[in-house]
């Protein structure tokens, strides 16, 4: 028997142990639509997804960090720097 806990249904786990969100979970977390998410990715203001075959997944840790930055009223430059520090320019 193991003490490991599996991620909730619909969530995946990355090699680093971070949970991965699908687009539905991301849009629910940020309370914005998928078009907004992908436009922010294109502008460098939201983490780029991790591609798993045809599926796109986002690191929960990165989504949480960016969500906190937006919530505290970070400037566009601050958010862009945060994304860049996460390796947003993959």
PyMOL commands that set and color helices and strands:
alter all, ss='L'
color gray80, all
select helices_A, chain A and resi 23-30+34-43+60-71+76-85
alter helices_A, ss='H'
color red, helices_A
select strands_A, chain A and resi 12-13+19-21+50-52+55-59
alter strands_A, ss='S'
color yellow, strands_A
deselect
rebuild
show_as cartoon
